[in-house]
């Protein structure tokens, strides 16, 4: 049984058209719960009738509206409690899409799908150790790329991108990872530090704003990846607590 066209459009709208201002950091927790339940209610019975359409919708939403990934990840986590087979298939499709993105060099898709994987880990759909494997695989590839003997340092931009993707996931899932797999995530952090020690510094003039400006001078002394790493270290030392909070899943107590 296929979802009728009119219902298809309605379902797509239900998932996509949560107003952006509802996801701002000042949205109260009870409002987030309402959004979570609204999207879950729109979806919970549909996988029984047309699972392929719902799979496509969820993955399309995550890719096209990445700022709503925490919401979509939580909805998938709720679906997992009622329809585990459907969510297993979704994860399999997501893994296939992620590999295709890597193979085709689609940077935006790689970054977005890694964030979705992180959200699914936060919602207890994906094991933390599985996400760490993804991180370590990309980190190993990056380290090999910049190795003078084994790799090709001229491809450092690609290696830097992999590490940037890993670091960009940590604000979304660092608290859960350190809670559940502390040794593994510390190993990833150590690996990133090691990578930064062997890569070449990139002169990024775009970070130098005004001549004579001390802040601009400090930023110019660090390239983008070095600056991002420093910020992630500060976040880690602060217990992964962000000024803004867009999480929709239940945090570990």
Residue pairs with C-beta under 8 A, 6 or more apart in sequence:
1 49
1 50
2 49
2 50
2 53
3 11
3 46
3 49
3 50
3 53
8 53
11 42
11 43
11 46
11 53
11 54
11 57
12 57
14 38
14 39
14 42
14 43
15 39
15 42
15 43
15 57
15 58
15 61
15 72
16 61
16 64
16 65
18 35
18 38
18 39
18 68
18 71
20 67
22 31
22 35
23 35
23 67
23 68
23 71
23 246
25 243
25 244
25 245
25 246
32 248
35 71
35 248
36 71
36 74
36 75
36 78
36 248
39 71
39 72
39 75
40 75
40 78
40 79
43 54
43 75
43 79
44 78
44 79
44 82
46 53
46 54
47 54
47 79
47 83
47 86
48 83
51 86
51 89
54 86
55 86
55 89
55 90
55 93
58 72
58 75
58 76
58 90
59 90
59 93
59 94
59 97
61 68
61 72
62 68
62 69
62 72
62 112
62 113
62 116
63 109
63 112
63 113
66 112
66 115
66 116
67 246
69 112
69 115
69 116
69 119
69 172
70 119
70 122
70 172
70 246
70 247
70 248
70 249
71 248
72 116
72 119
73 116
73 118
73 119
73 120
73 122
73 123
73 125
73 248
73 249
74 119
74 122
74 123
74 248
74 249
76 87
76 90
76 120
76 123
76 125
77 120
77 122
77 123
77 124
77 125
77 249
78 123
79 86
79 87
80 87
80 123
80 124
80 125
87 125
91 120
91 125
91 126
94 113
94 116
94 117
94 120
97 109
97 113
98 109
98 110
98 113
98 114
98 117
100 106
101 109
101 110
101 113
102 110
107 161
110 161
110 165
111 164
111 165
111 168
114 134
114 165
114 166
114 168
114 169
115 168
115 169
115 172
117 126
117 131
117 134
117 169
118 131
118 169
118 172
118 173
119 172
119 173
119 249
120 126
121 127
121 128
121 130
121 131
121 173
121 176
121 177
122 172
122 173
122 176
122 247
122 249
123 249
128 176
128 177
128 180
128 181
128 184
129 181
129 184
131 169
131 173
131 177
132 177
132 181
132 184
132 185
132 187
132 188
135 166
135 169
135 188
136 187
136 188
136 191
138 162
138 163
138 165
138 166
139 162
139 163
139 166
139 188
139 191
139 192
139 195
141 159
141 162
142 158
142 159
142 160
142 162
142 163
142 195
143 159
143 191
143 194
143 195
143 198
144 150
144 151
145 151
145 152
145 153
145 155
145 156
145 158
145 159
146 153
146 155
146 156
146 159
146 195
146 198
146 199
146 200
147 153
147 198
153 200
156 199
156 200
156 202
159 195
159 199
160 199
160 202
160 224
160 225
163 192
163 195
163 196
163 225
164 224
164 225
164 228
166 188
166 192
167 192
167 225
167 228
167 229
167 232
168 228
170 177
170 232
170 235
170 236
170 240
171 232
171 235
171 240
171 242
174 185
174 232
174 235
174 236
174 240
175 239
175 240
175 241
175 251
175 252
176 251
176 252
177 184
177 185
178 185
178 236
178 240
179 252
180 252
189 236
192 229
193 229
196 225
196 226
196 229
199 225
201 223
201 226
202 223
202 224
202 225
203 223
204 220
204 223
204 224
205 220
207 216
207 219
207 220
207 222
207 223
207 224
207 227
208 216
208 217
208 219
208 220
209 215
209 216
209 219
210 216
219 227
222 230
235 241
235 242
